[in-house]
């Protein structure tokens, strides 16, 4: 479940930048990524949509007895500001994946810089995990989790290298 309403706010804005959608359409799209980022309940999605409307970042119109949401220019500006925020060492995998889902909001140069920053972040994490694995006591179960983290970091670095090597894929 997408628990952070702020992040949900930007996911919704990003989806609405692509095209106007109903709340149901948004929910269905986000459910397709639930295995990666979680999926919001209707109890969190509709309050987020209403907050966006109240903040004048989206409009809501009735079309064929359905509420259709569209992003406003103020919503596009807020989305741009969010997308331009740099990655930090504390940037979670979920936040990174949300940025990838909304990567159409980046210029090619912006996306390249974002991915290169992530690459540096993961390289540092991988080095830290390698050191932790060397320092762990034998017989402990910690190495299993550390080895998994190291494997995932290595795989993500390989993916990042592939994507950055083929800019036309972005």
C-alpha positions as CSV (number, residue, x, y, z in Angstrom):
1,X,0.0,0.0,0.0
2,X,1.3,3.5,-0.8
3,X,1.3,4.9,2.6
4,X,2.9,8.3,2.0
5,X,0.2,10.6,0.8
6,X,2.9,13.1,-0.4
7,X,4.3,10.5,-2.7
8,X,0.8,9.4,-3.8
9,X,0.2,13.1,-4.6
10,X,3.1,13.1,-7.1
11,X,2.2,9.8,-8.7
12,X,-1.3,11.0,-9.3
13,X,0.0,14.3,-10.8
14,X,2.4,12.4,-13.0
15,X,-0.4,10.1,-14.3
16,X,-2.7,13.1,-14.9
17,X,0.1,14.9,-16.8
18,X,-0.1,12.0,-19.4
19,X,-3.9,12.2,-19.7
20,X,-7.1,12.9,-17.9
21,X,-8.3,9.9,-15.7
22,X,-11.0,8.8,-13.3
23,X,-10.1,7.8,-9.8
24,X,-10.8,4.2,-10.8
25,X,-8.4,4.5,-13.8
26,X,-5.7,5.8,-11.5
27,X,-6.3,2.9,-9.0
28,X,-6.1,0.3,-11.7
29,X,-2.8,1.7,-13.1
30,X,-1.2,1.9,-9.6
31,X,-2.4,-1.7,-8.9
32,X,-0.3,-2.8,-11.9
33,X,2.8,-1.6,-9.9
34,X,1.6,-2.9,-6.5
35,X,4.3,-5.5,-6.4
36,X,6.9,-2.7,-6.6
37,X,5.5,0.3,-4.8
38,X,2.3,-0.9,-3.1
39,X,-1.2,0.1,-4.1
40,X,-3.3,2.8,-2.5
41,X,-6.7,2.0,-1.1
42,X,-9.7,4.0,-2.3
43,X,-9.6,5.4,1.2
44,X,-6.3,7.1,0.5
45,X,-6.6,7.7,-3.2
46,X,-9.8,9.8,-3.1
47,X,-8.7,12.0,-0.2
48,X,-5.5,12.6,-2.2
49,X,-7.5,13.5,-5.3
50,X,-9.7,15.9,-3.3
51,X,-6.7,17.5,-1.7
52,X,-5.1,18.0,-5.1
53,X,-8.4,19.6,-6.3
54,X,-8.6,21.8,-3.2
55,X,-5.0,22.9,-3.8
56,X,-6.0,23.7,-7.4
57,X,-3.4,21.3,-8.8
58,X,-6.1,19.3,-10.6
59,X,-9.6,19.9,-11.8
60,X,-12.6,17.6,-11.5
61,X,-15.3,17.5,-14.2
62,X,-18.2,15.3,-14.8
63,X,-18.2,13.5,-18.1
64,X,-20.8,10.7,-18.8
65,X,-21.6,10.5,-15.1
66,X,-17.9,9.9,-14.3
67,X,-15.6,12.3,-12.4
68,X,-12.6,13.0,-14.7
69,X,-9.5,14.6,-13.2
70,X,-7.1,16.8,-15.1
71,X,-3.8,18.4,-14.0
72,X,-3.6,22.2,-14.0
73,X,-0.6,24.3,-14.8
74,X,0.0,24.8,-11.1
75,X,-0.1,21.0,-10.8
76,X,2.4,20.6,-13.6
77,X,4.7,23.1,-11.9
78,X,4.6,21.3,-8.6
79,X,5.3,18.0,-10.4
80,X,8.3,19.6,-12.1
81,X,9.6,20.9,-8.8
82,X,9.3,17.4,-7.2
83,X,10.9,15.7,-10.2
84,X,13.9,18.1,-10.0
85,X,14.7,17.2,-6.4
86,X,18.0,15.4,-6.2
87,X,18.4,11.9,-4.9
88,X,19.8,11.7,-1.4
89,X,21.5,8.8,0.4
90,X,18.1,8.2,2.1
91,X,16.1,8.0,-1.1
92,X,14.2,4.7,-0.8
93,X,13.8,2.2,-3.5
94,X,10.1,3.0,-3.6
95,X,10.8,6.7,-4.2
96,X,13.3,5.8,-6.9
97,X,10.7,3.5,-8.6
98,X,8.1,6.2,-8.4
99,X,10.4,8.5,-10.3
100,X,11.0,5.8,-12.9
101,X,7.2,5.4,-13.3
102,X,7.0,9.1,-13.9
103,X,10.2,9.4,-16.0
104,X,8.3,11.0,-18.9
105,X,8.4,14.1,-16.8
106,X,12.2,14.3,-17.2
107,X,14.3,15.6,-20.0
108,X,16.8,13.0,-21.4
109,X,19.6,15.0,-19.7
110,X,17.6,15.1,-16.4
111,X,16.9,11.4,-16.5
112,X,20.5,10.6,-17.2
113,X,21.7,12.7,-14.3
114,X,19.1,11.1,-12.0
115,X,20.1,7.6,-13.0
116,X,23.8,8.4,-12.7
117,X,23.2,9.7,-9.2
118,X,21.3,6.5,-8.3
119,X,24.2,4.5,-9.7
120,X,26.6,6.4,-7.3
121,X,24.2,5.8,-4.4
122,X,24.0,2.0,-5.1
123,X,27.7,1.7,-5.6
124,X,28.3,3.1,-2.1
125,X,25.6,0.8,-0.7
126,X,27.2,-2.2,-2.4
127,X,30.6,-1.3,-0.9
128,X,29.1,-0.9,2.5
129,X,27.3,-4.3,2.2
130,X,30.6,-6.0,1.1
131,X,32.3,-4.6,4.2
132,X,29.5,-5.7,6.5
133,X,29.6,-9.2,5.1
134,X,33.4,-9.4,5.8
135,X,32.8,-8.2,9.4
136,X,29.8,-10.4,10.3
137,X,30.3,-13.2,12.9
138,X,30.3,-16.7,11.5
139,X,27.2,-18.7,12.4
140,X,25.0,-15.6,12.4
141,X,22.0,-15.4,10.1
142,X,22.8,-11.8,9.1
143,X,24.9,-12.9,6.1
144,X,21.7,-14.2,4.4
145,X,20.1,-10.7,4.4
146,X,23.4,-9.0,3.6
147,X,24.1,-11.4,0.7
148,X,20.6,-10.7,-0.6
149,X,21.2,-6.9,-0.4
150,X,24.5,-7.3,-2.1
151,X,23.0,-9.4,-4.9
152,X,20.2,-6.8,-5.4
153,X,22.6,-3.9,-5.4
154,X,24.8,-5.7,-8.0
155,X,21.8,-6.4,-10.2
156,X,20.5,-2.9,-10.0
157,X,24.0,-1.6,-10.9
158,X,24.0,-3.9,-14.0
159,X,20.6,-2.6,-15.0
160,X,21.7,1.0,-14.5
161,X,24.9,0.4,-16.6
162,X,22.8,-1.1,-19.4
163,X,20.3,1.7,-19.4
164,X,22.9,4.5,-19.3
165,X,24.9,2.7,-22.1
166,X,21.8,2.8,-24.4
167,X,20.4,6.3,-24.1
168,X,17.8,5.7,-26.8
169,X,16.1,3.2,-24.4
170,X,15.3,6.1,-22.1
